[in-house]
Amino acid sequence: MGIKQAVVGLLWFGLSVNGWTQTRTETTDVEETRVKMTAMRDAFVQSVKDAGFTCPIAVPPVLVEDVPSFGSYDPDTNTLRTSAWSLLKPEERQMFFHFMGPNATEESARNEFEDGVHHWVIVHELGHWFQACHGFTEKTAKPYAIEFGADRIAAAYWNEHDPGVIAHQRPVFEAILHNFPNPVPAAASVEPFFNDHYQELGPTPGYLWFQSQMCLKAFDEKPAPSLKQVLAETK
C-alpha cells in the first residue's frame, strides 16, 4: 500500500469512528430521554388518579424526536412527543445558550433545556392529554382556553410536586415578555387575538410571547388552585 493510500485509509477510518461515536451518543441520549420522560408521564398519570380522576384514553406512548416546539401531544394519535438535546438543530440549541447569557457553556445550556423542556413543556403537553380525556379539544374549545388550561394544569402540578420548577421558569417567561415584541395590536385584546391568529402564530416568536403571558397568568392565580381543582375545571 502506498503512502497516499494509507493516509486516505486512516482518514476514512477516523471519519467512520467519529460518525459511529456520534451516532452511539445520540442513540444513548434518546433512550435515556425516553426513559426519563416515561417516568415523568407515569408520575403525572398517577397524580391524576390520586386526585380521583380517570381517563377513557390510554396513557400516551412517548416518542423522542426533533419536535419544532420541543414537545407536543396529538389527540388524534394519542402520542406524546418530546425532544432530546442531541437531536436539536444548531438554531434550536442556540436559543438555550441565549437564555443563559454571554458566558453560557454547553452544560448550562443543556441544563436549561432539561429544566424547561423536560419539566415544564412535557407536563403542559400531558395537560393536553388530560383535556382530551374529557373531550376538551380544538373541536370543542378555542385555542386560548386550551393552551391556558394546560398551563394551569402544569402550574398546579408543579406547585404540588416541585415549586422550584415554577421559580425557575418565571424569570424565563418574564424575560420573553420583556424582550420579545408584543404581537397584540393596541386596539386588540390578548385572548381574541390569539384565537383569531392561532394557526399563523405557531412558528413565530409571537407564540412564545403568548405562552409566556399565559404561564405567568397561571403562576399568579390567587389563591393557587390545587391540581384536583384545576382538573375538575377541565371540561
BELPE-V102016 format. One record per pair of residues at least 4 apart in sequence whose ideal C-beta (glycine too) atoms are under 8 Angstrom apart, sorted by the first residue. I is the first residue (numbers start at 1). J is the second residue. D is the distance in whole Angstrom. If there is no record, write none. Layout:
i:I j:J d:D
i:I j:J d:D
This chain:
i:1 j:5 d:5
i:1 j:6 d:5
i:1 j:9 d:7
i:2 j:6 d:7
i:3 j:7 d:6
i:4 j:8 d:6
i:5 j:9 d:6
i:6 j:10 d:6
i:7 j:11 d:6
i:8 j:12 d:6
i:9 j:13 d:6
i:10 j:14 d:6
i:11 j:15 d:6
i:12 j:16 d:6
i:13 j:17 d:6
i:14 j:18 d:6
i:15 j:19 d:6
i:16 j:20 d:6
i:17 j:21 d:6
i:18 j:22 d:6
i:19 j:23 d:6
i:20 j:24 d:6
i:21 j:25 d:6
i:22 j:26 d:6
i:23 j:27 d:6
i:24 j:28 d:6
i:25 j:29 d:6
i:25 j:86 d:6
i:26 j:30 d:6
i:26 j:84 d:8
i:26 j:86 d:4
i:26 j:87 d:7
i:27 j:31 d:6
i:28 j:32 d:6
i:29 j:33 d:6
i:29 j:84 d:5
i:29 j:85 d:6
i:29 j:86 d:4
i:29 j:87 d:8
i:30 j:34 d:6
i:30 j:64 d:5
i:30 j:84 d:5
i:30 j:86 d:7
i:30 j:87 d:7
i:31 j:35 d:7
i:32 j:36 d:6
i:32 j:84 d:8
i:33 j:37 d:6
i:33 j:64 d:5
i:33 j:82 d:7
i:33 j:83 d:8
i:33 j:84 d:4
i:33 j:85 d:8
i:33 j:118 d:7
i:34 j:38 d:6
i:34 j:62 d:6
i:34 j:64 d:5
i:35 j:39 d:7
i:36 j:40 d:6
i:36 j:118 d:7
i:37 j:41 d:6
i:37 j:62 d:5
i:37 j:64 d:7
i:37 j:80 d:8
i:37 j:82 d:5
i:37 j:118 d:6
i:37 j:122 d:6
i:38 j:42 d:6
i:38 j:62 d:5
i:39 j:43 d:6
i:40 j:44 d:7
i:40 j:118 d:7
i:40 j:119 d:8
i:40 j:122 d:6
i:40 j:123 d:7
i:41 j:45 d:6
i:41 j:59 d:7
i:41 j:60 d:7
i:41 j:62 d:6
i:41 j:80 d:6
i:41 j:122 d:8
i:41 j:126 d:6
i:42 j:46 d:6
i:42 j:59 d:8
i:43 j:47 d:7
i:43 j:161 d:8
i:44 j:48 d:7
i:44 j:123 d:6
i:44 j:126 d:5
i:44 j:157 d:7
i:45 j:49 d:7
i:45 j:59 d:6
i:45 j:126 d:8
i:46 j:50 d:6
i:47 j:51 d:6
i:47 j:157 d:6
i:47 j:160 d:8
i:47 j:161 d:7
i:47 j:227 d:6
i:48 j:53 d:5
i:48 j:55 d:7
i:48 j:130 d:6
i:48 j:231 d:7
i:49 j:53 d:7
i:49 j:54 d:7
i:51 j:227 d:6
i:51 j:228 d:4
i:51 j:231 d:6
i:52 j:228 d:7
i:53 j:130 d:8
i:53 j:133 d:8
i:53 j:231 d:5
i:53 j:232 d:8
i:55 j:59 d:8
i:55 j:129 d:8
i:55 j:130 d:7
i:55 j:133 d:4
i:56 j:133 d:6
i:57 j:78 d:6
i:57 j:129 d:7
i:57 j:132 d:6
i:57 j:133 d:5
i:58 j:78 d:6
i:60 j:73 d:7
i:60 j:78 d:5
i:60 j:79 d:6
i:60 j:80 d:4
i:60 j:129 d:6
i:61 j:78 d:8
i:61 j:79 d:6
i:61 j:80 d:7
i:62 j:80 d:5
i:62 j:81 d:8
i:62 j:82 d:7
i:63 j:79 d:6
i:63 j:80 d:7
i:63 j:81 d:5
i:63 j:82 d:8
i:64 j:81 d:8
i:64 j:82 d:6
i:64 j:83 d:7
i:64 j:84 d:5
i:64 j:87 d:7
i:65 j:81 d:6
i:65 j:83 d:7
i:65 j:87 d:7
i:66 j:83 d:6
i:66 j:87 d:4
i:66 j:88 d:7
i:66 j:89 d:7
i:66 j:92 d:8
i:67 j:71 d:6
i:67 j:72 d:6
i:67 j:81 d:5
i:67 j:82 d:7
i:67 j:83 d:5
i:68 j:203 d:7
i:69 j:121 d:8
i:69 j:202 d:8
i:70 j:82 d:7
i:70 j:83 d:5
i:70 j:92 d:8
i:70 j:116 d:8
i:70 j:117 d:5
i:70 j:121 d:5
i:71 j:80 d:8
i:71 j:81 d:6
i:71 j:82 d:5
i:71 j:83 d:7
i:71 j:117 d:6
i:71 j:121 d:4
i:71 j:122 d:6
i:71 j:124 d:7
i:71 j:125 d:5
i:72 j:80 d:8
i:72 j:81 d:5
i:72 j:125 d:6
i:73 j:79 d:7
i:73 j:80 d:5
i:73 j:81 d:8
i:73 j:125 d:4
i:73 j:126 d:7
i:73 j:128 d:4
i:73 j:129 d:5
i:73 j:132 d:7
i:74 j:78 d:7
i:74 j:79 d:5
i:74 j:81 d:7
i:75 j:128 d:7
i:75 j:129 d:8
i:75 j:132 d:4
i:75 j:137 d:5
i:78 j:129 d:8
i:78 j:132 d:8
i:80 j:122 d:8
i:80 j:125 d:6
i:80 j:126 d:7
i:80 j:129 d:7
i:81 j:125 d:8
i:82 j:117 d:7
i:82 j:118 d:7
i:82 j:121 d:7
i:82 j:122 d:6
i:82 j:125 d:8
i:83 j:87 d:5
i:83 j:88 d:6
i:83 j:117 d:7
i:84 j:88 d:8
i:85 j:93 d:8
i:85 j:110 d:5
i:85 j:113 d:6
i:85 j:114 d:8
i:88 j:92 d:4
i:88 j:93 d:5
i:88 j:113 d:8
i:89 j:93 d:7
i:90 j:94 d:6
i:91 j:95 d:7
i:93 j:97 d:7
i:93 j:109 d:7
i:93 j:113 d:8
i:94 j:98 d:6
i:95 j:99 d:7
i:96 j:100 d:7
i:96 j:104 d:8
i:96 j:109 d:4
i:96 j:110 d:7
i:96 j:112 d:5
i:96 j:113 d:5
i:96 j:116 d:8
i:97 j:104 d:4
i:97 j:109 d:5
i:98 j:104 d:8
i:99 j:104 d:8
i:99 j:109 d:8
i:99 j:112 d:5
i:99 j:172 d:6
i:99 j:175 d:8
i:100 j:104 d:4
i:100 j:105 d:8
i:100 j:108 d:5
i:100 j:109 d:6
i:100 j:112 d:6
i:104 j:108 d:5
i:104 j:109 d:5
i:105 j:109 d:7
i:106 j:110 d:6
i:107 j:111 d:6
i:108 j:112 d:7
i:109 j:113 d:7
i:110 j:114 d:6
i:111 j:115 d:6
i:112 j:116 d:6
i:113 j:117 d:5
i:113 j:118 d:8
i:114 j:118 d:5
i:114 j:119 d:7
i:115 j:119 d:6
i:115 j:120 d:7
i:115 j:165 d:7
i:115 j:168 d:5
i:115 j:169 d:8
i:116 j:120 d:5
i:116 j:121 d:6
i:116 j:169 d:7
i:116 j:172 d:7
i:117 j:121 d:5
i:117 j:122 d:7
i:118 j:122 d:6
i:119 j:123 d:7
i:119 j:158 d:7
i:119 j:162 d:8
i:119 j:165 d:5
i:120 j:124 d:6
i:120 j:154 d:6
i:120 j:158 d:8
i:120 j:165 d:6
i:120 j:169 d:5
i:120 j:215 d:8
i:121 j:125 d:6
i:122 j:126 d:6
i:123 j:127 d:7
i:123 j:153 d:7
i:123 j:154 d:4
i:123 j:157 d:5
i:123 j:158 d:7
i:124 j:128 d:7
i:124 j:150 d:5
i:124 j:151 d:6
i:124 j:153 d:8
i:124 j:154 d:4
i:125 j:129 d:7
i:125 j:150 d:7
i:126 j:130 d:7
i:126 j:153 d:8
i:126 j:154 d:8
i:127 j:131 d:6
i:127 j:149 d:7
i:127 j:150 d:3
i:127 j:151 d:7
i:127 j:152 d:8
i:127 j:153 d:3
i:127 j:154 d:5
i:127 j:157 d:8
i:128 j:132 d:6
i:128 j:146 d:7
i:128 j:150 d:5
i:129 j:133 d:7
i:130 j:134 d:7
i:130 j:153 d:6
i:130 j:231 d:7
i:130 j:234 d:6
i:131 j:136 d:4
i:131 j:137 d:7
i:131 j:146 d:6
i:131 j:149 d:6
i:131 j:150 d:7
i:131 j:153 d:8
i:131 j:234 d:6
i:132 j:136 d:7
i:132 j:137 d:6
i:134 j:234 d:6
i:134 j:235 d:5
i:135 j:140 d:6
i:135 j:235 d:8
i:136 j:140 d:6
i:136 j:141 d:5
i:136 j:146 d:7
i:136 j:149 d:7
i:136 j:234 d:6
i:136 j:235 d:6
i:137 j:141 d:7
i:137 j:146 d:7
i:138 j:143 d:7
i:138 j:146 d:7
i:141 j:145 d:5
i:141 j:146 d:5
i:141 j:149 d:8
i:142 j:146 d:7
i:142 j:195 d:5
i:143 j:147 d:6
i:143 j:194 d:6
i:143 j:195 d:5
i:143 j:198 d:4
i:144 j:148 d:6
i:144 j:190 d:8
i:144 j:191 d:5
i:144 j:194 d:5
i:144 j:195 d:5
i:144 j:198 d:8
i:144 j:214 d:8
i:145 j:149 d:6
i:146 j:150 d:7
i:147 j:151 d:7
i:147 j:194 d:8
i:147 j:210 d:8
i:147 j:211 d:7
i:147 j:214 d:6
i:148 j:152 d:6
i:148 j:214 d:5
i:148 j:217 d:7
i:148 j:218 d:7
i:149 j:153 d:7
i:149 j:234 d:6
i:150 j:154 d:6
i:151 j:155 d:6
i:151 j:211 d:8
i:151 j:214 d:5
i:151 j:215 d:5
i:151 j:217 d:8
i:151 j:218 d:4
i:152 j:156 d:6
i:152 j:218 d:5
i:152 j:221 d:7
i:152 j:225 d:7
i:152 j:230 d:5
i:152 j:233 d:8
i:153 j:157 d:6
i:153 j:227 d:7
i:153 j:230 d:5
i:153 j:231 d:7
i:153 j:234 d:7
i:154 j:158 d:6
i:154 j:218 d:8
i:155 j:159 d:6
i:155 j:166 d:6
i:155 j:215 d:7
i:155 j:218 d:4
i:155 j:219 d:6
i:155 j:221 d:7
i:155 j:224 d:8
i:156 j:160 d:7
i:156 j:224 d:7
i:156 j:225 d:6
i:156 j:226 d:6
i:156 j:227 d:4
i:156 j:229 d:7
i:156 j:230 d:4
i:156 j:231 d:8
i:157 j:161 d:6
i:157 j:227 d:5
i:158 j:162 d:6
i:158 j:163 d:7
i:158 j:165 d:4
i:158 j:166 d:5
i:159 j:163 d:6
i:159 j:166 d:7
i:159 j:224 d:6
i:159 j:227 d:8
i:160 j:226 d:7
i:160 j:227 d:6
i:163 j:167 d:6
i:164 j:168 d:6
i:165 j:169 d:6
i:166 j:170 d:6
i:166 j:219 d:6
i:168 j:172 d:7
i:169 j:173 d:6
i:169 j:215 d:7
i:170 j:174 d:6
i:170 j:216 d:7
i:170 j:219 d:6
i:171 j:175 d:6
i:172 j:176 d:7
i:172 j:212 d:8
i:173 j:177 d:7
i:173 j:211 d:8
i:173 j:212 d:4
i:173 j:213 d:8
i:173 j:215 d:5
i:173 j:216 d:5
i:174 j:178 d:6
i:174 j:212 d:8
i:174 j:216 d:7
i:175 j:179 d:6
i:176 j:180 d:5
i:176 j:208 d:5
i:176 j:209 d:6
i:176 j:212 d:4
i:177 j:209 d:7
i:177 j:212 d:5
i:177 j:213 d:6
i:177 j:216 d:7
i:180 j:205 d:5
i:180 j:206 d:8
i:180 j:208 d:6
i:180 j:209 d:5
i:180 j:212 d:8
i:181 j:205 d:8
i:181 j:206 d:8
i:181 j:209 d:8
i:182 j:209 d:7
i:183 j:193 d:8
i:183 j:201 d:7
i:183 j:204 d:8
i:183 j:206 d:4
i:183 j:209 d:6
i:183 j:210 d:7
i:184 j:188 d:5
i:184 j:189 d:7
i:184 j:190 d:6
i:184 j:193 d:5
i:185 j:193 d:7
i:188 j:192 d:7
i:188 j:193 d:4
i:189 j:193 d:6
i:190 j:194 d:6
i:190 j:210 d:7
i:190 j:213 d:7
i:191 j:195 d:6
i:192 j:196 d:6
i:193 j:197 d:6
i:194 j:198 d:6
i:194 j:201 d:7
i:194 j:210 d:5
i:197 j:201 d:5
i:198 j:202 d:7
i:200 j:204 d:7
i:201 j:206 d:5
i:201 j:207 d:4
i:201 j:210 d:7
i:202 j:207 d:6
i:203 j:207 d:7
i:205 j:209 d:7
i:206 j:210 d:7
i:207 j:211 d:6
i:208 j:212 d:6
i:209 j:213 d:6
i:210 j:214 d:6
i:211 j:215 d:6
i:212 j:216 d:6
i:213 j:217 d:6
i:214 j:218 d:6
i:215 j:219 d:6
i:216 j:220 d:6
i:217 j:221 d:7
i:221 j:225 d:6
i:225 j:229 d:4
i:225 j:230 d:5
i:225 j:233 d:8
i:226 j:230 d:7
i:227 j:231 d:6
i:228 j:232 d:6
i:229 j:233 d:6
i:230 j:234 d:7
